[in-house]
């Protein structure tokens, strides 16, 4: 359990779901983990749940550039350098094209694309050469789901970043890779504004589509993120791992 021994890892959106599961997994493998999120109470709850001295939370809104800059400054002051960034923070809402307004559009791109890009940019000066950046994209970058046009476009952009930024960062031996979940049982579905009945209907629909006939769980995505963050994937650059029960492949 030492794949990340003595590594400092930052996980954005780390207080719930995939981010929280990844924080637990990274700590189990020896890392010091700093999680970020918008809500202090949720961050406090995550730190209490994980426990121990290897977890810290910093309140930071990925959609706000000034808060990303403050995060980078805080990390530099306390840790000097970091080794791993899991850019996990994101939002997902669904609407037909006629139901999309500018606020809906901007909310997705501000967090999923702009926020992710500038998080990488602002943390690069404090990232050790040979470090690893893992991006959280989605199966929706590969398949066309109705009512998911804006969300899907943001995740396609994230997938693209892994290729282009890997090319730029090769001289520093910093690898950029992507984990792309399919239907995963996380709190994000409860944040979409759907009723409980609508959530159940969506869950049933997705379950029928997935070849293995179930939702994934956050721990399964965390294990893929661990692989990409660790030296186990030292020859993997600009790549993507689909954690989707075969939905995007078969």
Secondary structure by P-SEA (a helix, b strand, c coil): ccccccbbbbbccccccaaaaaaaaaaaaccbbbbbcccaaaaaaaaaaaccccbbbbbbbcccaaaaaaaaaaaaaccccccccccccbbbbbbccccccaaaaaaaaacccaaaaaaaaaacccccccbbbbbbbcccccccccccaaaaaaaaaaaaaaaaaaaaaccccbbbbbbbbccccccccccccccaaaaaaaaaaaaaaccccccccaaaaaaaaaaaacccccccccbbbbcccccccc
